[in-house]
């Protein structure tokens, strides 16, 4: 199993910045893609940004130009730099990782989620 732990959430005023971090741990795994999702109260979870092993990225239209996703492949870390935050960015942010692990029975796919970190942007 691959475990993900997020950090960096908090309360910030509109226009401010936050940086989220997510660390992956486990044994004999390789991550193909990592991403950040968010879920606001009463809404479905949505993709915020993703990054694959070649560092190509994808962003939700609502965060383009304000958020930047990056990863440290050697340390199995992914970051989300959030600038020019808006009240509508308020949500629980979840880290996600997809890849493969080497198990006794062979190579297995995994799709892991972190526990989530709250981001609140006040107006």
FIKEMI-138166 format. One record per residue: x, y, z of N, C-alpha, C, O, CB in turn; residue number from 1. Coordinates in Angstrom, 2 decimals, padded with zeros to 5 digits. Glycine has a CB too. Layout:
! FIKEMI-138166
BAMI        nX        nY        nZ       caX       caY       caZ        cX        cY        cZ        oX        oY        oZ       cbX       cbY       cbZ   pos
BAMI         X         Y         Z         X         Y         Z         X         Y         Z         X         Y         Z         X         Y         Z   NUM
...
//
This chain:
! FIKEMI-138166
BAMI        nX        nY        nZ       caX       caY       caZ        cX        cY        cZ        oX        oY        oZ       cbX       cbY       cbZ   pos
BAMI    000.83   -001.19    000.00    000.00    000.00    000.00    000.86    001.25    000.00    001.96    001.27    000.56   -000.94    000.00    001.20     1
BAMI    000.35    002.28   -000.64    001.03    003.57   -000.67    000.20    004.55    000.13   -001.00    004.73   -000.12    001.25    004.07   -002.15     2
BAMI    000.83    005.19    001.09    000.13    006.15    001.94    000.50    007.57    001.52    001.63    007.85    001.13    000.48    005.92    003.44     3
BAMI   -000.49    008.45    001.60   -000.29    009.86    001.25   -000.65    010.72    002.45   -001.67    010.49    003.10   -001.14    010.27    000.01     4
BAMI    000.19    011.69    002.74   -000.06    012.61    003.84    000.09    014.03    003.33    001.14    014.42    002.83    000.90    012.34    005.04     5
BAMI   -001.01    014.80    003.47   -001.00    016.19    003.03   -000.67    017.12    004.19   -000.88    016.77    005.36   -002.34    016.58    002.41     6
BAMI   -000.17    018.29    003.85    000.06    019.34    004.84    000.00    020.69    004.14    000.09    020.77    002.91    001.43    019.15    005.57     7
BAMI   -000.15    021.74    004.93   -000.07    023.09    004.37   -001.38    023.83    004.27   -001.38    025.00    003.88    000.52    023.02    003.06     8
BAMI   -002.49    023.20    004.60   -003.76    023.91    004.53   -003.87    024.95    005.63   -003.00    025.04    006.49   -004.92    022.94    004.61     9
BAMI   -004.95    025.72    005.59   -005.16    026.72    006.63   -006.13    027.79    006.19   -006.84    027.65    005.20   -003.85    027.35    007.01    10
BAMI   -006.13    028.87    006.97   -007.02    030.01    006.72   -006.20    031.15    006.15   -005.14    031.50    006.67   -007.76    030.45    008.02    11
BAMI   -006.69    031.72    005.06   -005.98    032.83    004.42   -007.00    033.82    003.88   -008.12    033.44    003.53   -005.04    032.32    003.29    12
BAMI   -006.62    035.08    003.80   -007.50    036.08    003.23   -007.47    036.01    001.70   -006.50    035.55    001.11   -007.10    037.49    003.71    13
BAMI   -008.53    036.47    001.09   -008.59    036.52   -000.37   -007.39    037.30   -000.91   -007.02    038.35   -000.38   -009.91    037.17   -000.84    14
BAMI   -006.80    036.76   -001.97   -005.61    037.36   -002.54   -004.32    036.79   -002.00   -003.25    037.05   -002.54   -005.63    038.81   -002.32    15
BAMI   -004.42    036.02   -000.94   -003.25    035.44   -000.32   -002.80    034.16   -001.00   -003.34    033.75   -002.03   -003.51    035.18    001.12    16
BAMI   -001.80    033.52   -000.40   -001.20    032.32   -000.97   -001.07    031.23    000.08   -000.95    031.50    001.28    000.16    032.64   -001.57    17
BAMI   -001.10    030.00   -000.39   -000.82    028.83    000.43   -000.07    027.82   -000.43   -000.21    027.80   -001.65   -002.12    028.21    001.02    18
BAMI    000.72    027.00    000.23    001.41    025.91   -000.47    001.07    024.61    000.21    001.35    024.42    001.39    002.95    026.14   -000.51    19
BAMI    000.47    023.71   -000.55    000.15    022.38   -000.05    001.26    021.40   -000.43    001.86    021.50   -001.51   -001.21    021.89   -000.59    20
BAMI    001.52    020.46    000.45    002.50    019.41    000.19    001.85    018.06    000.41    000.93    017.92    001.21    003.76    019.58    001.09    21
BAMI    002.34    017.07   -000.30    001.85    015.71   -000.15    003.03    014.76   -000.27    003.77    014.80   -001.25    000.74    015.37   -001.20    22
BAMI    003.20    013.92    000.73    004.30    012.96    000.74    003.75    011.54    000.61    002.82    011.15    001.32    005.14    013.10    002.03    23
BAMI    004.34    010.80   -000.30    003.95    009.40   -000.51    004.97    008.49    000.15    006.17    008.73    000.08    003.83    009.07   -002.01    24
BAMI    004.47    007.45    000.80    005.38    006.48    001.44    004.84    005.08    001.23    003.65    004.87    001.01    005.54    006.79    002.95    25
BAMI    005.75    004.13    001.31    005.39    002.74    001.12    006.64    001.99    000.68    007.76    002.47    000.83    004.26    002.58    000.08    26
BAMI    006.44    000.80    000.15    007.59    000.03   -000.30    007.40   -000.43   -001.73    006.30   -000.82   -002.14    007.81   -001.17    000.62    27
BAMI    008.47   -000.39   -002.46    008.54   -000.89   -003.84    007.37   -000.39   -004.68    006.56   -001.17   -005.19    008.55   -002.42   -003.83    28
BAMI    007.31    000.92   -004.83    006.26    001.48   -005.64    006.84    002.50   -006.62    007.93    003.04   -006.43    005.20    002.14   -004.76    29
BAMI    006.09    002.72   -007.66    006.45    003.73   -008.65    005.19    004.54   -008.95    004.15    003.99   -009.29    007.04    003.07   -009.95    30
BAMI    005.32    005.84   -008.83    004.18    006.72   -009.07    004.20    007.18   -010.52    005.22    007.65   -011.02    004.19    007.93   -008.10    31
BAMI    003.07    007.05   -011.18    002.93    007.54   -012.55    002.36    008.95   -012.59    002.83    009.81   -013.34    002.05    006.60   -013.36    32
BAMI    001.36    009.18   -011.79    000.71    010.48   -011.80    000.30    010.86   -010.39   -000.07    010.01   -009.58   -000.52    010.48   -012.73    33
BAMI    000.36    012.14   -010.11   -000.10    012.68   -008.84   -001.01    013.86   -009.12   -000.87    014.55   -010.13    001.09    013.10   -007.93    34
BAMI   -001.94    014.07   -008.23   -002.86    015.17   -008.46   -003.45    015.71   -007.18   -003.36    015.09   -006.12   -003.95    014.74   -009.37    35
BAMI   -004.05    016.86   -007.32   -004.78    017.49   -006.22   -006.25    017.64   -006.65   -006.56    018.10   -007.75   -004.16    018.88   -005.85    36
BAMI   -007.12    017.23   -005.76   -008.55    017.37   -005.94   -009.07    018.21   -004.78   -008.40    018.39   -003.77   -009.27    015.98   -006.02    37
BAMI   -010.28    018.73   -004.96   -010.90    019.44   -003.85   -012.39    019.17   -003.82   -013.02    018.86   -004.84   -010.63    020.94   -003.95    38
BAMI   -012.94    019.30   -002.62   -014.37    019.11   -002.44   -014.89    020.16   -001.50   -014.51    020.22   -000.33   -014.68    017.70   -001.91    39
BAMI   -015.77    021.00   -002.02   -016.43    022.03   -001.21   -017.72    021.45   -000.66   -018.25    020.49   -001.22   -016.70    023.32   -002.05    40
BAMI   -018.24    022.02    000.43   -019.48    021.51    001.02   -020.61    021.48    000.01   -020.87    022.47   -000.68   -019.89    022.37    002.22    41
BAMI   -021.28    020.34   -000.08   -022.40    020.21   -000.99   -022.05    020.03   -002.44   -022.93    020.00   -003.30   -023.25    021.37   -000.87    42
BAMI   -020.75    019.92   -002.75   -020.32    019.77   -004.14   -019.53    018.48   -004.33   -019.04    017.89   -003.37   -019.47    020.98   -004.57    43
BAMI   -019.43    018.06   -005.57   -018.65    016.87   -005.87   -017.16    017.18   -005.85   -016.74    018.32   -006.03   -019.06    016.30   -007.24    44
BAMI   -016.38    016.15   -005.61   -014.93    016.30   -005.66   -014.53    016.58   -007.10   -015.02    015.95   -008.04   -014.22    015.03   -005.11    45
BAMI   -013.62    017.54   -007.27   -013.19    017.91   -008.61   -011.67    017.96   -008.70   -010.98    018.22   -007.71   -013.78    019.26   -008.99    46
BAMI   -011.18    017.70   -009.89   -009.75    017.78   -010.14   -009.31    019.24   -010.14   -009.93    020.08   -010.80   -009.38    017.09   -011.46    47
BAMI   -008.25    019.53   -009.42   -007.66    020.86   -009.42   -006.46    020.91   -010.36   -006.37    021.78   -011.23   -007.24    021.27   -007.99    48
BAMI   -005.54    019.96   -010.18   -004.34    019.91   -011.01   -003.73    018.53   -010.93   -003.87    017.83   -009.93   -003.31    020.98   -010.56    49
BAMI   -003.06    018.14   -012.00   -002.39    016.84   -012.01   -001.05    016.98   -012.72   -000.83    017.89   -013.52   -003.26    015.76   -012.69    50
BAMI   -000.16    016.03   -012.39    001.17    016.03   -013.00    001.60    014.58   -013.16    001.45    013.77   -012.24    002.20    016.84   -012.14    51
BAMI    002.15    014.26   -014.33    002.59    012.90   -014.57    004.12    012.84   -014.50    004.78    013.86   -014.30    002.08    012.39   -015.94    52
BAMI    004.64    011.65   -014.66    006.06    011.44   -014.40    006.97    012.27   -015.30    008.09    012.58   -014.92    006.39    009.99   -014.57    53
BAMI    006.49    012.63   -016.49    007.32    013.46   -017.38    007.12    014.94   -017.08    007.59    015.81   -017.81    006.99    013.18   -018.84    54
BAMI    006.41    015.20   -015.99    006.14    016.55   -015.50    005.17    017.35   -016.36    005.06    018.56   -016.18    007.41    017.30   -015.40    55
BAMI    004.47    016.72   -017.28    003.40    017.43   -017.96    002.25    017.63   -016.97    002.00    016.79   -016.11    002.91    016.66   -019.23    56
BAMI    001.57    018.76   -017.11    000.57    019.15   -016.12   -000.78    019.43   -016.76   -000.90    019.66   -017.96    001.04    020.37   -015.35    57
BAMI   -001.79    019.39   -015.90   -003.16    019.68   -016.33   -003.83    020.45   -015.19   -003.67    020.09   -014.03   -003.95    018.36   -016.69    58
BAMI   -004.58    021.50   -015.53   -005.24    022.32   -014.52   -006.72    022.51   -014.83   -007.12    022.55   -015.99   -004.55    023.67   -014.41    59
BAMI   -007.49    022.63   -013.79   -008.88    023.05   -013.94   -008.87    024.50   -014.45   -008.00    025.29   -014.08   -009.68    022.92   -012.60    60
BAMI   -009.84    024.82   -015.29   -009.90    026.18   -015.83   -009.97    027.24   -014.72   -009.44    028.34   -014.87   -011.11    026.33   -016.76    61
BAMI   -010.62    026.89   -013.63   -010.84    027.85   -012.55   -009.56    028.24   -011.82   -009.53    029.24   -011.11   -011.82    027.29   -011.57    62
BAMI   -008.49    027.45   -011.98   -007.25    027.75   -011.24   -006.08    028.07   -012.15   -004.99    028.39   -011.67   -006.88    026.58   -010.37    63
BAMI   -006.28    027.99   -013.45   -005.19    028.27   -014.39   -004.66    029.68   -014.18   -005.42    030.64   -014.06   -005.66    028.09   -015.84    64
BAMI   -003.34    029.78   -014.14   -002.70    031.08   -013.93   -002.55    031.46   -012.48   -001.84    032.42   -012.16   -003.47    032.12   -014.63    65
BAMI   -003.21    030.73   -011.57   -003.11    031.04   -010.14   -002.42    029.92   -009.36   -001.69    030.18   -008.41   -004.50    031.29   -009.57    66
BAMI   -002.66    028.68   -009.76   -002.11    027.52   -009.05   -001.01    026.88   -009.89   -001.07    026.89   -011.12   -003.22    026.49   -008.73    67
BAMI   -000.03    026.32   -009.22    001.05    025.60   -009.89    001.31    024.29   -009.16    001.55    024.27   -007.95    002.33    026.46   -009.95    68
BAMI    001.27    023.21   -009.91    001.59    021.90   -009.34    003.01    021.52   -009.74    003.44    021.78   -010.86    000.57    020.81   -009.82    69
BAMI    003.72    020.91   -008.82    005.07    020.44   -009.10    005.33    019.18   -008.29    004.60    018.88   -007.34    006.14    021.54   -008.78    70
BAMI    006.35    018.45   -008.66    006.65    017.21   -007.93    008.15    016.99   -007.87    008.92    017.43   -008.73    005.97    016.01   -008.59    71
BAMI    008.54    016.30   -006.82    009.91    015.86   -006.63    009.88    014.34   -006.73    009.54    013.65   -005.77    010.52    016.34   -005.24    72
BAMI    010.23    013.83   -007.89    010.13    012.39   -008.13    011.03    011.59   -007.19    010.66    010.51   -006.73    010.48    012.08   -009.59    73
BAMI    012.20    012.12   -006.90    013.15    011.39   -006.06    012.62    011.21   -004.64    012.88    010.20   -003.99    014.50    012.11   -006.03    74
BAMI    011.85    012.21   -004.17    011.35    012.17   -002.79    009.88    011.81   -002.71    009.30    011.79   -001.63    011.59    013.50   -002.11    75
BAMI    009.26    011.54   -003.85    007.83    011.19   -003.89    006.98    012.26   -003.22    006.12    011.97   -002.39    007.60    009.83   -003.22    76
BAMI    007.24    013.50   -003.59    006.50    014.64   -003.07    005.79    015.35   -004.21    006.28    015.38   -005.34    007.44    015.62   -002.31    77
BAMI    004.64    015.91   -003.90    003.94    016.76   -004.84    003.49    018.01   -004.10    003.10    017.95   -002.94    002.74    016.03   -005.50    78
BAMI    003.56    019.14   -004.78    003.21    020.42   -004.18    002.12    021.09   -005.00    001.96    020.84   -006.19    004.46    021.33   -004.08    79
BAMI    001.37    021.94   -004.33    000.42    022.79   -005.01    000.60    024.20   -004.46    000.22    024.49   -003.33   -001.06    022.28   -004.82    80
BAMI    001.17    025.07   -005.28    001.31    026.46   -004.90    000.06    027.19   -005.35   -000.27    027.21   -006.53    002.59    027.10   -005.52    81
BAMI   -000.62    027.80   -004.39   -001.88    028.47   -004.67   -001.72    029.96   -004.41   -001.50    030.38   -003.27   -003.04    027.87   -003.81    82
BAMI   -001.84    030.75   -005.45   -001.73    032.20   -005.34   -003.06    032.86   -005.71   -003.93    032.23   -006.32   -000.61    032.73   -006.24    83
BAMI   -003.19    034.11   -005.34   -004.41    034.87   -005.64   -005.66    034.09   -005.26   -006.59    033.97   -006.05   -004.45    035.23   -007.13    84
BAMI   -005.66    033.57   -004.06   -006.76    032.73   -003.61   -008.06    033.51   -003.53   -008.08    034.70   -003.20   -006.44    032.11   -002.25    85
BAMI   -009.15    032.82   -003.83   -010.48    033.39   -003.81   -011.35    032.62   -002.82   -011.06    031.46   -002.53   -011.11    033.37   -005.23    86
BAMI   -012.40    033.24   -002.31   -013.29    032.51   -001.39   -013.83    031.22   -002.01   -014.06    030.24   -001.30   -014.47    033.41   -000.97    87
BAMI   -014.03    031.20   -003.31   -014.55    029.99   -003.96   -013.53    028.86   -004.03   -013.86    027.75   -004.45   -015.03    030.33   -005.34    88
BAMI   -012.29    029.13   -003.63   -011.29    028.07   -003.53   -011.40    027.30   -002.21   -010.72    026.30   -002.01   -009.89    028.67   -003.66    89
BAMI   -012.26    027.78   -001.32   -012.45    027.11   -000.04   -012.96    025.69   -000.25   -013.98    025.47   -000.90   -013.43    027.90    000.84    90
BAMI   -012.25    024.72    000.32   -012.60    023.31    000.15   -011.63    022.47    000.95   -010.63    022.96    001.48   -012.59    022.90   -001.35    91
BAMI   -011.94    021.18    001.04   -010.96    020.21    001.51   -010.18    019.75    000.28   -010.76    019.32   -000.71   -011.64    019.00    002.27    92
BAMI   -008.87    019.83    000.37   -008.00    019.46   -000.74   -007.40    018.08   -000.47   -006.86    017.82    000.61   -006.88    020.52   -000.95    93
BAMI   -007.50    017.22   -001.47   -007.03    015.84   -001.35   -005.90    015.59   -002.35   -005.95    016.02   -003.50   -008.18    014.85   -001.58    94
BAMI   -004.91    014.89   -001.88   -003.83    014.43   -002.74   -004.18    013.04   -003.27   -004.76    012.22   -002.56   -002.47    014.41   -001.97    95
BAMI   -003.81    012.79   -004.52   -004.06    011.49   -005.14   -002.79    011.04   -005.87   -002.07    011.84   -006.46   -005.27    011.56   -006.12    96
BAMI   -002.54    009.74   -005.83   -001.40    009.18   -006.56   -001.82    007.87   -007.20   -002.53    007.06   -006.60   -000.18    008.97   -005.63    97
BAMI   -001.36    007.67   -008.42   -001.62    006.43   -009.16   -000.28    005.87   -009.62    000.62    006.61   -010.02   -002.57    006.67   -010.36    98
BAMI   -000.17    004.56   -009.57    001.07    003.95   -010.02    001.02    002.45   -009.87   -000.04    001.83   -009.97    002.25    004.50   -009.25    99
BAMI    002.19    001.87   -009.64    002.29    000.42   -009.49    003.16    000.07   -008.30    004.07    000.81   -007.92    002.85   -000.22   -010.77   100
BAMI    002.86   -001.07   -007.71    003.69   -001.61   -006.65    004.09   -003.04   -007.00    003.38   -003.74   -007.74    002.95   -001.57   -005.29   101
BAMI    005.21   -003.46   -006.47    005.67   -004.84   -006.70    005.26   -005.66   -005.49    005.77   -005.48   -004.39    007.24   -004.90   -006.92   102
BAMI    004.32   -006.56   -005.72    003.81   -007.43   -004.67    004.34   -008.85   -004.90    004.97   -009.14   -005.91    002.26   -007.41   -004.64   103
BAMI    004.06   -009.72   -003.94    004.49   -011.12   -004.05    003.93   -011.75   -005.32    004.60   -012.53   -005.99    004.03   -011.93   -002.82   104
BAMI    002.68   -011.40   -005.65    002.03   -011.98   -006.82    002.36   -011.26   -008.10    001.90   -011.65   -009.17    000.56   -011.98   -006.63   105
BAMI    003.16   -010.20   -008.01    003.55   -009.48   -009.21    003.30   -008.00   -009.11    003.16   -007.46   -008.01    002.83   -010.03   -010.39   106
BAMI    003.24   -007.34   -010.24    003.03   -005.89   -010.29    001.55   -005.58   -010.17    000.73   -006.11   -010.92    003.62   -005.29   -011.59   107
BAMI    001.22   -004.71   -009.22   -000.17   -004.35   -008.98   -000.33   -002.85   -009.12    000.58   -002.08   -008.79   -000.62   -004.83   -007.58   108
BAMI   -001.47   -002.43   -009.60   -001.76   -001.01   -009.69   -002.31   -000.50   -008.36   -002.92   -001.25   -007.60   -002.77   -000.73   -010.82   109
BAMI   -002.08    000.77   -008.09   -002.69    001.38   -006.91   -003.23    002.75   -007.28   -002.81    003.37   -008.25   -001.67    001.49   -005.76   110
BAMI   -004.17    003.20   -006.47   -004.80    004.52   -006.61   -005.09    004.97   -005.18   -006.09    004.56   -004.59   -006.13    004.48   -007.51   111
BAMI   -004.23    005.79   -004.63   -004.30    006.16   -003.22   -004.73    007.61   -003.03   -004.50    008.47   -003.88   -002.95    005.93   -002.55   112
BAMI   -005.36    007.85   -001.87   -005.82    009.18   -001.51   -005.28    009.56   -000.13   -005.11    008.70    000.74   -007.37    009.25   -001.52   113
BAMI   -005.01    010.83    000.05   -004.68    011.34    001.36   -005.93    011.61    002.16   -007.04    011.42    001.67   -003.84    012.60    001.25   114
BAMI   -005.73    012.05    003.39   -006.87    012.27    004.29   -007.53    013.61    004.07   -008.63    013.85    004.57   -006.42    012.16    005.73   115
BAMI   -006.87    014.49    003.33   -007.44    015.80    003.04   -006.93    016.87    003.98   -006.62    016.61    005.14   -008.94    015.75    003.10   116
BAMI   -006.84    018.09    003.46   -006.44    019.24    004.27   -007.36    020.41    003.93   -007.64    020.68    002.76   -004.94    019.61    004.03   117
BAMI   -007.83    021.09    004.96   -008.81    022.16    004.77   -008.12    023.45    004.33   -007.12    023.87    004.92   -009.60    022.40    006.08   118
BAMI   -008.66    024.05    003.29   -008.24    025.38    002.85   -009.45    026.30    002.94   -010.48    026.03    002.32   -007.64    025.35    001.39   119
BAMI   -009.32    027.36    003.69   -010.41    028.32    003.85   -009.91    029.70    003.46   -008.91    030.19    003.98   -010.94    028.33    005.30   120
BAMI   -010.63    030.32    002.52   -010.25    031.65    002.04   -011.36    032.62    002.45   -012.51    032.48    002.04   -010.03    031.66    000.48   121
BAMI   -011.00    033.58    003.26   -011.99    034.55    003.74   -012.02    035.76    002.81   -011.02    036.14    002.21   -011.66    034.99    005.19   122
BAMI   -013.20    036.35    002.71   -013.35    037.52    001.82   -013.03    038.82    002.53   -013.11    039.89    001.92   -014.78    037.58    001.27   123
//
